[in-house]
């Protein structure tokens, strides 16, 4: 898992060390941030550097962690970006093979949902506008977590980068 902010003075260096498709996704988010704030909600095919990807535009309210299922993806790397609203927290931990699958939608939607794991050594990211996180197929994540006492509206952009394009 990698995270940062498109407004960070080291953004170019951070993006440069990543696989080219992820680098292109991060630059797309930075270069199109204003239009993504007003983009219609939904799922859209895009192509960056001749790599077909999926752009998701999501409007939602954050929620307490216990109301959100941990998830993971196998075919795509998730590049998640907070375009507006927030704050948002996101929890992450390693898929070490001990987690219990509660729903397997890998074939239809490239997502596995896990039961909450109270013993997982979690990390937390606090998203503000401009923050991104890159979740790899071994990174269980719980996005959209309430950061504080009240829910907050968020405009989340996700670019799904095919794993095979980065190998």
C-alpha positions in Angstrom: 0.0 0.0 0.0 1.2 3.5 -0.9 -0.3 6.8 -0.1 0.4 10.5 -0.6 -1.1 13.7 -1.8 -1.1 15.2 -5.3 -0.3 18.6 -3.8 2.8 17.3 -2.0 6.0 18.9 -3.2 7.5 15.4 -3.7 4.6 14.2 -5.8 6.6 13.9 -9.0 9.3 11.8 -7.3 6.7 9.6 -5.5 4.9 8.9 -8.8 8.1 8.4 -10.8 9.2 5.3 -8.8 5.9 3.5 -9.4 5.0 1.2 -12.3 4.1 3.3 -15.3 0.3 2.6 -15.3 0.1 3.6 -11.7 2.1 6.7 -12.4 -0.2 7.6 -15.3 -3.3 7.1 -13.0 -1.9 9.4 -10.4 -1.1 12.1 -13.0 -4.6 11.7 -14.4 -6.1 12.3 -11.0 -3.9 15.4 -10.5 -4.4 16.8 -13.9 -8.2 16.2 -14.0 -9.1 16.9 -10.3 -11.4 19.9 -11.1 -13.4 18.1 -13.7 -13.6 14.9 -11.5 -15.2 17.0 -8.8 -18.2 17.6 -11.1 -18.1 14.4 -13.1 -21.2 12.3 -13.1 -21.2 9.3 -10.7 -20.6 5.9 -12.2 -18.1 3.5 -13.7 -16.4 4.4 -17.0 -13.7 2.8 -19.2 -10.6 4.9 -19.7 -7.3 4.3 -21.4 -4.1 5.7 -20.1 -0.8 5.0 -21.9 -2.6 2.4 -24.0 -3.6 0.5 -20.9 -7.4 0.0 -20.4 -8.5 1.0 -16.9 -11.7 1.6 -15.1 -12.7 5.0 -13.6 -15.2 5.0 -10.8 -16.8 8.2 -9.5 -18.4 7.6 -6.1 -20.5 10.0 -3.9 -21.0 8.6 -0.4 -21.1 9.5 3.3 -18.4 8.0 5.6 -19.6 5.5 8.2 -18.3 3.9 11.3 -15.7 1.2 10.6 -17.9 -1.6 12.0 -20.5 -0.8 9.3 -18.0 -1.4 6.4 -16.7 -4.7 5.2 -13.0 -5.2 4.6 -12.3 -5.8 0.9 -9.5 -6.8 -1.5 -9.1 -7.1 -5.2 -7.1 -9.6 -7.2 -7.2 -8.5 -10.9 -6.9 -4.7 -10.4 -4.8 -2.3 -8.3 -7.1 0.3 -6.7 -5.9 3.9 -6.9 -8.3 5.7 -4.6 -8.4 9.5 -4.5 -10.4 11.9 -2.3 -11.5 14.6 -4.8 -13.8 16.5 -2.4 -15.4 16.4 1.0 -14.1 14.6 4.0 -12.2 14.0 6.0 -12.2 10.2 5.5 -10.2 7.5 7.2 -9.2 4.3 5.5 -8.0 1.2 7.3 -5.6 -1.3 5.8 -3.8 -4.5 6.7 -1.9 -7.4 5.0 -3.8 -10.3 3.5 -1.8 -13.0 5.4 -4.2 -15.9 4.6 -5.8 -16.0 8.0 -8.8 -13.8 7.1 -12.3 -15.3 6.6 -14.0 -14.6 3.3 -17.7 -13.7 3.7 -18.4 -13.0 0.0 -16.4 -13.9 -3.1 -17.2 -11.7 -6.1 -13.8 -12.0 -7.8 -15.3 -13.3 -11.1 -18.1 -10.8 -11.4 -16.7 -7.7 -9.7 -13.1 -8.4 -8.7 -13.8 -8.1 -5.0 -13.5 -10.4 -2.0 -15.2 -9.3 1.2 -13.8 -10.4 4.5 -15.1 -10.7 8.0 -13.8 -8.1 10.4 -10.5 -9.2 11.9 -10.0 -7.8 15.4 -6.5 -9.3 15.5 -5.2 -7.7 12.3 -2.3 -5.3 12.7 -4.1 -2.3 11.1 -2.8 1.0 9.8 -5.0 4.0 9.1 -4.8 6.8 6.6 -6.6 10.1 7.0 -7.7 11.4 3.7 -8.3 15.1 3.0 -8.9 16.5 -0.5 -6.0 15.5 -2.8 -5.0 12.4 -0.8 -4.5 9.1 -2.7 -3.9 5.5 -1.7 -2.7 2.7 -3.9 -4.0 -0.7 -2.8 -2.3 -3.8 -4.2 -3.9 -7.4 -4.3 -2.4 -8.2 -0.9 -3.8 -5.0 0.8 -7.0 -5.5 2.6 -8.7 -2.1 2.9 -11.7 -0.6 4.6 -12.4 2.7 2.8 -15.0 5.3 3.6 -14.5 5.2 7.4 -15.8 8.1 9.4 -13.0 10.3 10.7 -14.4 11.7 13.9 -17.8 11.9 15.6 -19.9 12.5 12.5 -20.3 11.2 9.0 -18.9 13.3 6.2 -19.8 13.5 2.5 -16.9 12.4 0.2 -16.4 12.4 -3.6 -14.1 9.4 -4.1 -12.5 8.6 -7.4 -11.1 5.1 -8.0 -8.9 4.2 -11.0 -8.6 0.4 -11.3 -5.3 -0.5 -12.9 -4.9 -4.0 -14.2 -2.2 -5.9 -12.2 -0.9 -7.5 -15.4 -0.1 -4.1 -16.9 2.3 -3.4 -14.0 4.2 -6.7 -14.1 
